[in-house]
Amino acid sequence: MKLICYKKCSTCKSVEKLLKENEIEYEYREIDKENPNVEEIKEMHEKSGLDIKKFFNTSGVIYREKNLKEKLDQMDLQEKYELLATDGMLVKRPILLDRNKVLVGPNVKKELEKE
């Protein structure tokens, strides 16, 4: 199991706490220091079954500064993968990878609380 997070994110902290409380082993990756590359983003997207827009951190500064709300609809899927790979702060977090399952954002915490 791999958890991709940002240390200052409150949702990430609560997910990490849940994993530890439930004694679930995981590998931790800081998204701002080790951004997922295009291939990783594509694979996570395909495994998640989610719309690619769910992978964008829409509340982030970069998203707003680049006016991505307006631009994303004009981009093809490959361009979105490439954009996400440019900066970890553009990517919604946390991301939990577990074999063939990928959870993103608040869904990670919801899923862990069910267990």
N, C-alpha and C positions, 0 to 999 in steps of 0.2 A: 504494500500500500504506500502511496506517495501523496504527501500533502504539499501543495504549492500555495504559499502565503506571503503576506507582507507583515512584518513584525509589529507595525503600529496599528494594524487593522483590528478593530474590536471583534468582528465576526471571526476572523482568523484565530484570535486568542481564545475565544470561547470554543471553537471547534477543536483546537489543540488540547484544551482542558478536558473536553469530553473524551477524546481519544485516550488521554492518559488515565482518566478516571475509569474507563472501561478496559484498561490494560490492552489496548490495541496497538500493535507495533506498526510503526510507520517511518518513512523517510521524509525529512523536512527539507524543503527547497524554498529559498527566499526569492520571490519573483522579481524584486528590484535589483538583485545581484546576479541572478541567472535566469534571464528571460527565456521563455520557451521559443524555440525556433519555428520556422514555417511548417516543417514536417510534423513536429510535436503538436502544434496547434491544429493542423489538419486532422491528425489522428484523434486528438481529444474531441474535436468537433464531431467527427464521424461516429465515434463510440458513444457520445452523449445523446445523440438523437435530437439535440436542441437546435434552434435557429442560431446562426452564427452571431446574430446581434446580442444574444445572451452572454457572449464571451467578452463583450466590451464593458469596461468600467464607465458607465454613463454618468456617474457622479464625480468622476475624476477631473482634475484641472486640465489635463492634456486633451481629453475628449471635448471639453467646452472650448478651450483655446483654439483647437483645430476645426471647430464648428462641425464635428462629425455627425451630429444629428441630421444635418442637411446633406452631407456628402456621402454617407454610407449607401443610400439608395442608388447612387450613381455608379457604385463600384461593383465589380464582379467578385465572386467568391475568392479567387486567388489573390486579388488585390487586398481583400479584407484580411486574409491569412498573413500576407506580407506586412500589412500595417500593424497588426497585433504583435508581430515578431519584432517590431522596431523598439518597443518600450514596454517593460513589464507593468508599468503603471497604467497602461491602456487596457490591460486584461482584468476581467472580473475575477475576484477572488473571494474566498478560497476555492481551490480546485482540488478535488480528491479523486485520485486514480486508484482503482481497485480492480485488478485483472481486466475484465472487459467492460467495466462500468466507470463512467466519468460523471461526477457531480460538480456543479458550479454554483458559486455564490451562496445565498441563504439556504438553498436546497441541501447543501452539505450538512449544515447543523440540523435541519429538520429530519433528514434521513438518520443521522446518528442518534437523535433523541428517540427515534422509534425503536432502536435496537436495545 
